[in-house]
Amino acid sequence: MSDPVRASDVPYGIDVTEGERYFWCACGRSQTQPFCDGSHKGSEFTPVKYIADETTRVFFCGCKSTNNPPLCDGSHNKS
């Protein structure tokens, strides 16, 4: 498996709405970060579905190294 492209050195703070579905870009190639735009097609990557439990702000991983996809776990500070 190839490594994803590091899209950002910091997480993306996004306001999400309870019950809404979001598809996080796992490959790092999307032009609509942190969300998928289909740029992964033809690769081994697939987007990660996230369903918001509540209306709040969450932090989606930008470095693509998180151990808790699609959310930031601070891995951008280690890699």
Summary of the structure (lengths in Angstrom):
residues: 79
radius of gyration: 11.9
end to end distance: 18.2
largest distance: 34.7
contacts: 221
relative contact order: 0.30
helix: 4%
strand: 25%
